[in-house]
Amino acid sequence: MSRIAPNIETLRQKIEPVFHEHHLDHVRAQRCLVSNCRRLGCEAHHLRDVPYTFKTRGMGSKNDDIWAVPLCEFHHQHGGPDCVHYVGTKQEVRWFVSECDVDDIQLLALTFALTSPVRMVAETAYDRLRHLTQIEGGRDALSFN
């Protein structure tokens, strides 16, 4: 029996945002995603254009920490035309494809969240991934012990 996926706007109303400093520490400890960079000591960049977020973002607000990925300071904010904040929200995904050689940046962000030492972040990421891919079944498919 097939299930019909719920409307994305309905899901947005039910999702609580996840903000957790220990998870951001986990993201910051990774190497920069830019292919020729790979510096340590990163900043956590919150993806702006994700289809499955807790609410429609307003000016100056950020998505929750589930959508954080590591970028060095240069590629995050201070690299002029080479940084992700320079290109803007509409070109963000294209920037990650060209600069980081990443096909699906949203899936990569969820991968960082799934490997988070913070159990609540990992569980929430799994739930969102399950909804994104419309996988049926419960949490038994992935163990958080």
Secondary structure as the mmCIF struct_conf table of DSSP 4:
data_model
#
loop_
_struct_conf.conf_type_id
_struct_conf.id
_struct_conf.beg_label_comp_id
_struct_conf.beg_label_asym_id
_struct_conf.beg_label_seq_id
_struct_conf.end_label_comp_id
_struct_conf.end_label_asym_id
_struct_conf.end_label_seq_id
HELX_LH_PP_P HELX_LH_PP_P1 ILE A 4 ASN A 7
HELX_RH_AL_P HELX_RH_AL_P1 ILE A 8 LYS A 14
HELX_LH_PP_P HELX_LH_PP_P2 ILE A 15 PRO A 17
HELX_RH_AL_P HELX_RH_AL_P2 GLU A 21 ARG A 28
TURN_TY1_P TURN_TY1_P1 ALA A 29 ALA A 29
BEND BEND1 GLN A 30 GLN A 30
HELX_LH_PP_P HELX_LH_PP_P3 ARG A 31 CYS A 32
BEND BEND2 LEU A 33 VAL A 34
TURN_TY1_P TURN_TY1_P2 SER A 35 CYS A 37
BEND BEND3 LEU A 40 GLY A 41
STRN STRN1 GLU A 43 HIS A 46
HELX_LH_PP_P HELX_LH_PP_P4 LEU A 47 LEU A 47
BEND BEND4 ARG A 48 ARG A 48
BEND BEND5 PRO A 51 TYR A 52
BEND BEND6 PHE A 54 LYS A 55
HELX_LH_PP_P HELX_LH_PP_P5 THR A 56 GLY A 58
TURN_TY1_P TURN_TY1_P3 MET A 59 GLY A 60
HELX_RH_3T_P HELX_RH_3T_P1 ASP A 65 TRP A 67
STRN STRN2 ALA A 68 LEU A 71
HELX_RH_AL_P HELX_RH_AL_P3 GLU A 73 GLU A 73
HELX_RH_PI_P HELX_RH_PI_P1 PHE A 74 HIS A 78
BEND BEND7 GLY A 79 GLY A 79
HELX_RH_3T_P HELX_RH_3T_P2 GLY A 80 ASP A 82
BEND BEND8 CYS A 83 CYS A 83
HELX_RH_AL_P HELX_RH_AL_P4 VAL A 84 VAL A 87
HELX_RH_3T_P HELX_RH_3T_P3 THR A 89 GLN A 91
HELX_RH_AL_P HELX_RH_AL_P5 GLU A 92 CYS A 100
BEND BEND9 ASP A 103 ASP A 103
HELX_RH_AL_P HELX_RH_AL_P6 ILE A 105 LEU A 114
TURN_TY1_P TURN_TY1_P4 THR A 115 THR A 115
BEND BEND10 PRO A 117 PRO A 117
HELX_RH_AL_P HELX_RH_AL_P7 ARG A 119 THR A 133
TURN_TY1_P TURN_TY1_P5 GLN A 134 GLN A 134
BEND BEND11 GLY A 137 GLY A 137
HELX_RH_3T_P HELX_RH_3T_P4 ARG A 139 ALA A 141
BEND BEND12 LEU A 142 LEU A 142
#
